Amino acid sequence: MLTARLSRPLSKLPGKTLSFPNRENGTRYTLQFYPASFVPVGHRTYADAVNPVGSKAVLVTGCDSGFGFSLAKHLHSKGFLVFAGCLMKDKGDVGVKELDSLKSDRLRTVQLNVCKSEEVEKVVEIVRTSLEDPEKGMWGLVNNAGISTFGEVEFTSMETYKEVAEVNLWGTVRVTKSFLPLIRRAKGRVINISSMLGRMANPARSPYCITKFGMEAFSDCLRYEMHPLGVKVCVVEPGNFIAATSLYSPERIQAIADKMWNELPEVVRKDYGKKYFDEKTATMHTYCNSGSTDTSPVIDAVTHALTAAKPYTRYHPMDYYWWLRMQIMTHLPGAISDRIYIH
Ligand SMILES: NC(=O)c1ccc[n+]([C@@H]2O[C@H](COP(=O)([O-])OP(=O)(O)OC[C@H]3O[C@@H](n4cnc5c(N)ncnc54)[C@H](OP(=O)(O)O)[C@@H]3O)[C@@H](O)[C@H]2O)c1
């Protein structure tokens, strides 16, 4: 077990043998690495998935598009009873229509704005009454709903900070608290979709980073508390998949930029100037098509977290550049990592 845990990050080193003693019983552990162990981080081969799926019930939030949409379909194909929380179900969004078109009684879309307590409580009731035996609880909750924005601290209004936190952070806390009684009964799983930006910050992303760092702290506290109760709490930290999801679109970026500029205090507008502001907006536009277009590393990570007997605490579906950057930024002194990546 310890060997496997250690070998995961170290498996990036080809052709090496490491040996170390166990001081308690005198035996030696040996770790052997081969070039063949080089697998892209996002496509890491996972340990056996051992928990039979049956039709365990899972709620995924934010299924109108992106990861949530793909997850709802994938988990359904794996045999789960999927409740797909959709922000726009009542408005008949295209994603909802596609999920409904599967016409399966194991895939049910439900209206769910994670910021609205009354909608969350309604979904708890829908799930509870759909379960064969509510006393046995439900298996999984995937907190996926999220929004993003951009802008330097001085460009970001307090309203924006609160708006992003309301969905990403308080939405996650709200939904989790409401579903824990059911999850506890099943000794089930809570999977939180954080981000690599929940581990390392980035300039011009403070409203998003704050919420994802908060989500990480919430997940850790919950994991400690739930451990004795048999509930497992996992965090998935995707890298850059912007091109594959609806997190950013050119229209959305422009709308955010226009609103931001219009609402800027005069002193900030004057000090930074429109040229600087427009350059930053243009940089954000270039991100729209950046990142991986293949969401399967994220989908695989969530599936593993829901099905493996011993899921990982954290999953890192991201390419090597971001994986290495995250290791350096989280393990080396700030003075070094700032120099490498920020300044
Ligand atoms: N894409 C990436 O590169 C990336 C990287 C790291 C982490 N993530 C995280 O992955 C998660 C999924 O995002 P995504 O990339 O798949 O983007 P996405 O396509 O925009 O999906 C986010 C979903 O959340 C929904 N949503 C927004 N506000 C909501 C609310 N108040 N209540 C319920 N649902 C709400 C959105 O609905 P509408 O479409 O109707 O607005 C959308 O369906 C997010 O938590 C995001 O932070 C994404």
The ligand as an ORCA input file, in Angstrom:
! r2SCAN-3c Opt
* xyz 0 1
  N     -12.779     23.624    -17.925
  C     -11.656     23.638    -17.230
  O     -10.562     23.844    -17.779
  C     -11.706     23.399    -15.744
  C     -10.510     23.258    -15.073
  C     -10.516     23.026    -13.699
  C     -11.714     22.937    -13.030
  N     -12.889     23.089    -13.699
  C     -14.132     22.977    -12.919
  O     -14.955     21.998    -13.495
  C     -16.317     22.246    -13.128
  C     -17.193     22.119    -14.348
  O     -16.915     23.182    -15.228
  P     -16.737     23.002    -16.804
  O     -15.333     23.278    -17.113
  O     -17.355     21.716    -17.245
  O     -17.536     24.281    -17.328
  P     -19.029     24.426    -17.833
  O     -19.171     23.715    -19.130
  O     -19.329     25.875    -17.806
  O     -19.872     23.643    -16.723
  C     -20.250     24.233    -15.509
  C     -21.703     23.896    -15.287
  O     -22.143     24.462    -14.052
  C     -23.410     25.059    -14.301
  N     -23.710     26.097    -13.316
  C     -23.285     27.406    -13.293
  N     -23.836     28.029    -12.241
  C     -24.612     27.122    -11.594
  C     -25.453     27.165    -10.454
  N     -25.624     28.294     -9.752
  N     -26.109     26.034    -10.084
  C     -25.956     24.894    -10.780
  N     -25.207     24.796    -11.889
  C     -24.531     25.892    -12.274
  C     -23.313     25.621    -15.691
  O     -24.605     25.843    -16.217
  P     -24.761     26.820    -17.493
  O     -23.994     26.172    -18.612
  O     -26.218     26.835    -17.740
  O     -24.195     28.131    -17.066
  C     -22.578     24.492    -16.398
  O     -23.457     23.500    -16.815
  C     -16.336     23.630    -12.505
  O     -16.419     23.509    -11.101
  C     -15.003     24.212    -12.911
  O     -14.519     25.168    -11.994
  C     -12.898     23.314    -15.039
*
